[in-house]
């Protein structure tokens, strides 16, 4: 094997190491194949679109500080828009 094809990827997570090897035993695959398969299937979350009247704090939409009221229609519309975003 040439030097360019000899690639290493070190994971320092005890959980990831243990789980990859558990799955490898269950599936008959190597730990490398388990990790490659998982990475192929991973799709990062899409950016949340700007929603009228609400701002994103982590994974949820919240009312910005200083704004005292929001109508239920606006809140429901904002939540629905967030649910329908492209993933």
C-alpha positions in Angstrom: 0.0 0.0 0.0 1.5 3.3 -1.0 2.0 6.0 1.6 -0.8 8.2 0.2 -3.4 5.4 0.7 -2.4 4.7 4.3 -4.7 7.2 6.1 -5.4 7.3 9.8 -8.2 9.0 11.7 -7.9 9.0 15.5 -11.0 9.3 17.7 -10.4 10.2 21.3 -14.0 9.5 22.4 -14.3 6.4 24.6 -18.0 6.1 23.7 -17.3 6.3 19.9 -14.6 3.7 20.1 -16.6 1.3 22.2 -19.8 1.8 20.1 -18.0 1.4 16.8 -16.5 -1.9 18.0 -19.8 -3.1 19.4 -21.5 -2.4 16.0 -18.6 -4.1 14.2 -19.1 -7.3 16.1 -22.9 -7.2 15.6 -22.7 -6.6 11.8 -19.6 -8.5 10.9 -18.0 -5.3 9.6 -14.8 -3.7 10.6 -14.9 -0.6 12.9 -13.6 1.4 10.0 -16.5 0.2 7.8 -19.0 1.1 10.6 -17.6 4.6 10.9 -17.5 5.1 7.1 -21.1 3.9 6.7 -22.3 6.2 9.5 -20.5 9.2 7.9 -22.0 8.4 4.5 -25.5 8.5 6.1 -25.0 11.7 8.1 -26.8 14.8 6.9 -26.1 18.0 8.8 -29.1 20.0 9.9 -30.2 22.8 7.6 -29.8 26.5 8.5 -33.0 27.7 10.2 -34.7 30.4 8.1 -35.4 33.8 9.6 -38.9 33.6 11.1 -40.8 36.8 11.6 -40.8 38.0 15.2 -38.7 35.1 16.7 -35.0 34.4 17.0 -33.2 31.1 17.3 -31.5 30.2 20.6 -29.9 26.8 20.1 -32.4 24.5 18.6 -35.5 26.5 19.6 -37.2 29.7 18.5 -37.8 32.3 21.2 -39.2 35.8 21.6 -36.4 38.4 21.5 -35.7 40.3 24.7 -37.6 43.6 25.0 -40.6 42.5 22.8 -43.5 42.0 25.2 -46.2 40.3 23.1 -46.5 38.0 20.2 -49.8 36.9 18.7 -50.7 33.2 18.7 -51.1 33.4 14.9 -47.6 34.7 14.5 -46.2 32.1 16.9 -47.9 29.2 15.1 -46.8 30.5 11.7 -43.2 30.8 12.9 -43.3 27.3 14.3 -44.8 25.9 11.1 -42.2 27.6 9.0 -39.5 26.1 11.2 -41.0 22.6 10.9 -41.2 22.8 7.1 -37.7 24.0 6.5 -35.5 21.9 4.2 -33.4 19.3 6.0 
